[in-house]
């Protein structure tokens, strides 16, 4: 259980770091900046798909949707930006 949590945290931290580096890239597309802003807005917004007052499921939607959205944005990076930030495509 703790190994899975540690692996999840490592993947999230790595993907967030790549997203940050891609956003700071000189040829980052505008849709990437807009998508990252929407992910951040969802993360800090009090409006969720599942309300946080529901004990387990309220937090789980944030823990699942945000990493999936970050991975979605990173998978659609242009090849030149992806190569410059050092992220290789995962198979």
N, C-alpha and C positions, 0 to 999 in steps of 0.2 A: 504494500500500500504506500509506504513512504518512498519507495523507489519510484513508483509511478508519479507521485506528486513532485519529486525532485526532477524527474525527466520532463514533466509538463512545465515546470517553472523554467528549466533550462531552455526548452524550445521557445517558450513565450518570450523570455528575455532576449534570446538570439534574434528571433523574428522582429521584435520591437526595435532592436538595435539596427538591423538591416533597414527597416522602414525609416528610421530616423536618418540614417545615412543616405537613403534614396531620396528623401525629401530635401535634403541639403544639396543634392547633386545639381549641377548647373543646368542640365537638360531634363530635369524631372518634369513629367507631363502634368498639366493642370488637373487632370482627373485624379491623379494620385494625391495631390494636396487636398482636393475636395473630399476624396474618400477617407483620408486620414482625419480630416476635420470632422466628418460625420461619425467616424468610430469614436473619436474623443468626445464628441457631443453626446453620443449614446451612453458612453461610460459615465459621464458626470450628470447626465440628465436624471431628474427624479421620475420620469416616465419610462417604464420598462415594459417589455412584452409580458413578463410575469412579475407582479409586484414583489418588492423585497420583504413585505410583511409575511409572506408565506415562508415558513422556516427554511426549508432546504432548497426548494425550487426557485425561490426569488434570487438567490445568489448564484445558483447554477447556470442560469441563463446568461449572466455576465461572464462567468468563467468559461462558457462554451462559445458564445457568439463573438466575443471580442477577438480571441485568438483565430477563430475561423475567418473573420473579416480581415484581419491583418494578413493571414496566409493568402487569402483571395487577392488582396492588393499586390502582394509580393509576387504571386504567380503570374500576374499580368504585366509585370514591368517590361519595358522595352529591353531588348538584348544588350544594347550599349550601356544602359544604366545599370542593369543587373551585373554585367561584367565589371563595371567600374567600382561598384560598392562591394564586390567580392563575394556575392552570393551565387553559388552554382545551383543549377536546376536539380531538384531532387526527383528521383524516379520512383 
